[in-house]
Amino acid sequence: IADFVHGTDGLGDRFERAELRVEEESAVDAIVRIAAENPGEVDLHPLGPLTNIARALERDPDLFLKFRSVVIMGGAGPYPAPGGATLT
């Protein structure tokens, strides 16, 4: 719906697609480990369903404090209200 803003890949068509591979470590374990090993050095910018972030926060309630920044992209679904959606 917003290809003119986000490109066809959702990231502005500026990046090469990474090679896909199966990792032994779960995403939750990786998020918690990376934050613990690099406090204040890594930015967390999750997209899409945030289940792995929620599970990582269950494991480490202070998780977000270990990242340099946390930016979560939100939206109003495929048919937002005119001018965007607001929370009241």
Biotite code that builds the C-alpha atoms (Angstrom):
import biotite.structure as struc

atoms = struc.array([
    struc.Atom([0.000, 0.000, 0.000], chain_id="A", res_id=1, res_name="ILE", atom_name="CA", element="C"),
    struc.Atom([2.878, 2.386, 0.731], chain_id="A", res_id=2, res_name="ALA", atom_name="CA", element="C"),
    struc.Atom([5.477, 1.254, -1.822], chain_id="A", res_id=3, res_name="ASP", atom_name="CA", element="C"),
    struc.Atom([6.059, 4.902, -2.700], chain_id="A", res_id=4, res_name="PHE", atom_name="CA", element="C"),
    struc.Atom([7.380, 5.439, 0.847], chain_id="A", res_id=5, res_name="VAL", atom_name="CA", element="C"),
    struc.Atom([8.817, 2.094, 1.921], chain_id="A", res_id=6, res_name="HIS", atom_name="CA", element="C"),
    struc.Atom([9.731, 0.565, -1.428], chain_id="A", res_id=7, res_name="GLY", atom_name="CA", element="C"),
    struc.Atom([8.762, -2.918, -2.483], chain_id="A", res_id=8, res_name="THR", atom_name="CA", element="C"),
    struc.Atom([10.869, -4.538, 0.246], chain_id="A", res_id=9, res_name="ASP", atom_name="CA", element="C"),
    struc.Atom([9.609, -2.349, 3.095], chain_id="A", res_id=10, res_name="GLY", atom_name="CA", element="C"),
    struc.Atom([13.059, -0.838, 3.619], chain_id="A", res_id=11, res_name="LEU", atom_name="CA", element="C"),
    struc.Atom([13.223, 1.589, 0.714], chain_id="A", res_id=12, res_name="GLY", atom_name="CA", element="C"),
    struc.Atom([14.777, -0.890, -1.725], chain_id="A", res_id=13, res_name="ASP", atom_name="CA", element="C"),
    struc.Atom([18.240, 0.161, -0.507], chain_id="A", res_id=14, res_name="ARG", atom_name="CA", element="C"),
    struc.Atom([19.567, -3.107, 0.887], chain_id="A", res_id=15, res_name="PHE", atom_name="CA", element="C"),
    struc.Atom([20.563, -6.420, -0.629], chain_id="A", res_id=16, res_name="GLU", atom_name="CA", element="C"),
    struc.Atom([18.575, -9.312, 0.705], chain_id="A", res_id=17, res_name="ARG", atom_name="CA", element="C"),
    struc.Atom([20.613, -11.364, 3.168], chain_id="A", res_id=18, res_name="ALA", atom_name="CA", element="C"),
    struc.Atom([21.235, -15.032, 2.549], chain_id="A", res_id=19, res_name="GLU", atom_name="CA", element="C"),
    struc.Atom([18.719, -17.049, 4.548], chain_id="A", res_id=20, res_name="LEU", atom_name="CA", element="C"),
    struc.Atom([20.015, -19.740, 6.850], chain_id="A", res_id=21, res_name="ARG", atom_name="CA", element="C"),
    struc.Atom([18.737, -21.677, 9.821], chain_id="A", res_id=22, res_name="VAL", atom_name="CA", element="C"),
    struc.Atom([20.345, -20.745, 13.126], chain_id="A", res_id=23, res_name="GLU", atom_name="CA", element="C"),
    struc.Atom([20.570, -23.063, 16.120], chain_id="A", res_id=24, res_name="GLU", atom_name="CA", element="C"),
    struc.Atom([20.049, -20.179, 18.549], chain_id="A", res_id=25, res_name="GLU", atom_name="CA", element="C"),
    struc.Atom([16.476, -18.934, 18.861], chain_id="A", res_id=26, res_name="SER", atom_name="CA", element="C"),
    struc.Atom([15.664, -15.311, 18.075], chain_id="A", res_id=27, res_name="ALA", atom_name="CA", element="C"),
    struc.Atom([14.722, -14.753, 21.735], chain_id="A", res_id=28, res_name="VAL", atom_name="CA", element="C"),
    struc.Atom([18.066, -16.124, 22.930], chain_id="A", res_id=29, res_name="ASP", atom_name="CA", element="C"),
    struc.Atom([19.929, -14.041, 20.333], chain_id="A", res_id=30, res_name="ALA", atom_name="CA", element="C"),
    struc.Atom([18.171, -10.808, 21.330], chain_id="A", res_id=31, res_name="ILE", atom_name="CA", element="C"),
    struc.Atom([18.879, -11.351, 25.031], chain_id="A", res_id=32, res_name="VAL", atom_name="CA", element="C"),
    struc.Atom([22.504, -12.409, 24.371], chain_id="A", res_id=33, res_name="ARG", atom_name="CA", element="C"),
    struc.Atom([23.328, -9.536, 22.015], chain_id="A", res_id=34, res_name="ILE", atom_name="CA", element="C"),
    struc.Atom([21.922, -6.989, 24.472], chain_id="A", res_id=35, res_name="ALA", atom_name="CA", element="C"),
    struc.Atom([23.875, -8.491, 27.381], chain_id="A", res_id=36, res_name="ALA", atom_name="CA", element="C"),
    struc.Atom([27.154, -8.735, 25.430], chain_id="A", res_id=37, res_name="GLU", atom_name="CA", element="C"),
    struc.Atom([26.949, -5.188, 24.017], chain_id="A", res_id=38, res_name="ASN", atom_name="CA", element="C"),
    struc.Atom([25.251, -2.931, 26.574], chain_id="A", res_id=39, res_name="PRO", atom_name="CA", element="C"),
    struc.Atom([24.561, 0.531, 25.200], chain_id="A", res_id=40, res_name="GLY", atom_name="CA", element="C"),
    struc.Atom([26.082, -0.283, 21.799], chain_id="A", res_id=41, res_name="GLU", atom_name="CA", element="C"),
    struc.Atom([23.235, -1.820, 19.781], chain_id="A", res_id=42, res_name="VAL", atom_name="CA", element="C"),
    struc.Atom([20.010, -0.300, 18.481], chain_id="A", res_id=43, res_name="ASP", atom_name="CA", element="C"),
    struc.Atom([16.910, -2.494, 18.403], chain_id="A", res_id=44, res_name="LEU", atom_name="CA", element="C"),
    struc.Atom([14.505, -1.733, 15.540], chain_id="A", res_id=45, res_name="HIS", atom_name="CA", element="C"),
    struc.Atom([12.008, -4.604, 15.331], chain_id="A", res_id=46, res_name="PRO", atom_name="CA", element="C"),
    struc.Atom([9.406, -4.805, 12.556], chain_id="A", res_id=47, res_name="LEU", atom_name="CA", element="C"),
    struc.Atom([6.313, -6.928, 12.201], chain_id="A", res_id=48, res_name="GLY", atom_name="CA", element="C"),
    struc.Atom([4.972, -9.213, 14.899], chain_id="A", res_id=49, res_name="PRO", atom_name="CA", element="C"),
    struc.Atom([6.747, -8.492, 18.169], chain_id="A", res_id=50, res_name="LEU", atom_name="CA", element="C"),
    struc.Atom([6.374, -11.947, 19.741], chain_id="A", res_id=51, res_name="THR", atom_name="CA", element="C"),
    struc.Atom([10.139, -12.534, 20.018], chain_id="A", res_id=52, res_name="ASN", atom_name="CA", element="C"),
    struc.Atom([10.573, -9.127, 21.675], chain_id="A", res_id=53, res_name="ILE", atom_name="CA", element="C"),
    struc.Atom([7.790, -9.905, 24.152], chain_id="A", res_id=54, res_name="ALA", atom_name="CA", element="C"),
    struc.Atom([9.351, -13.265, 25.009], chain_id="A", res_id=55, res_name="ARG", atom_name="CA", element="C"),
    struc.Atom([12.784, -11.690, 25.381], chain_id="A", res_id=56, res_name="ALA", atom_name="CA", element="C"),
    struc.Atom([11.295, -9.096, 27.759], chain_id="A", res_id=57, res_name="LEU", atom_name="CA", element="C"),
    struc.Atom([9.725, -11.894, 29.802], chain_id="A", res_id=58, res_name="GLU", atom_name="CA", element="C"),
    struc.Atom([13.164, -13.441, 30.136], chain_id="A", res_id=59, res_name="ARG", atom_name="CA", element="C"),
    struc.Atom([14.911, -10.127, 30.890], chain_id="A", res_id=60, res_name="ASP", atom_name="CA", element="C"),
    struc.Atom([12.598, -7.316, 32.094], chain_id="A", res_id=61, res_name="PRO", atom_name="CA", element="C"),
    struc.Atom([15.510, -4.835, 31.873], chain_id="A", res_id=62, res_name="ASP", atom_name="CA", element="C"),
    struc.Atom([16.227, -5.771, 28.255], chain_id="A", res_id=63, res_name="LEU", atom_name="CA", element="C"),
    struc.Atom([15.336, -2.405, 26.720], chain_id="A", res_id=64, res_name="PHE", atom_name="CA", element="C"),
    struc.Atom([17.725, -0.644, 29.098], chain_id="A", res_id=65, res_name="LEU", atom_name="CA", element="C"),
    struc.Atom([20.613, -2.571, 27.552], chain_id="A", res_id=66, res_name="LYS", atom_name="CA", element="C"),
    struc.Atom([20.071, -1.239, 24.028], chain_id="A", res_id=67, res_name="PHE", atom_name="CA", element="C"),
    struc.Atom([21.309, 2.175, 22.916], chain_id="A", res_id=68, res_name="ARG", atom_name="CA", element="C"),
    struc.Atom([17.863, 2.816, 21.453], chain_id="A", res_id=69, res_name="SER", atom_name="CA", element="C"),
    struc.Atom([14.654, 0.931, 20.833], chain_id="A", res_id=70, res_name="VAL", atom_name="CA", element="C"),
    struc.Atom([12.438, 2.055, 17.952], chain_id="A", res_id=71, res_name="VAL", atom_name="CA", element="C"),
    struc.Atom([9.267, 0.119, 17.245], chain_id="A", res_id=72, res_name="ILE", atom_name="CA", element="C"),
    struc.Atom([7.507, 0.780, 13.959], chain_id="A", res_id=73, res_name="MET", atom_name="CA", element="C"),
    struc.Atom([3.775, 0.861, 14.500], chain_id="A", res_id=74, res_name="GLY", atom_name="CA", element="C"),
    struc.Atom([0.913, 1.277, 12.158], chain_id="A", res_id=75, res_name="GLY", atom_name="CA", element="C"),
    struc.Atom([-2.815, 1.328, 11.763], chain_id="A", res_id=76, res_name="ALA", atom_name="CA", element="C"),
    struc.Atom([-3.189, -1.687, 9.510], chain_id="A", res_id=77, res_name="GLY", atom_name="CA", element="C"),
    struc.Atom([-3.864, -1.695, 5.808], chain_id="A", res_id=78, res_name="PRO", atom_name="CA", element="C"),
    struc.Atom([-6.551, 1.010, 5.934], chain_id="A", res_id=79, res_name="TYR", atom_name="CA", element="C"),
    struc.Atom([-5.554, 3.789, 8.351], chain_id="A", res_id=80, res_name="PRO", atom_name="CA", element="C"),
    struc.Atom([-7.865, 6.610, 9.257], chain_id="A", res_id=81, res_name="ALA", atom_name="CA", element="C"),
    struc.Atom([-7.413, 9.822, 7.233], chain_id="A", res_id=82, res_name="PRO", atom_name="CA", element="C"),
    struc.Atom([-4.296, 11.597, 8.480], chain_id="A", res_id=83, res_name="GLY", atom_name="CA", element="C"),
    struc.Atom([-3.153, 8.507, 10.379], chain_id="A", res_id=84, res_name="GLY", atom_name="CA", element="C"),
    struc.Atom([-4.450, 6.831, 13.485], chain_id="A", res_id=85, res_name="ALA", atom_name="CA", element="C"),
    struc.Atom([-4.277, 8.282, 16.961], chain_id="A", res_id=86, res_name="THR", atom_name="CA", element="C"),
    struc.Atom([-4.571, 6.726, 20.384], chain_id="A", res_id=87, res_name="LEU", atom_name="CA", element="C"),
    struc.Atom([-6.971, 8.393, 22.761], chain_id="A", res_id=88, res_name="THR", atom_name="CA", element="C"),
])
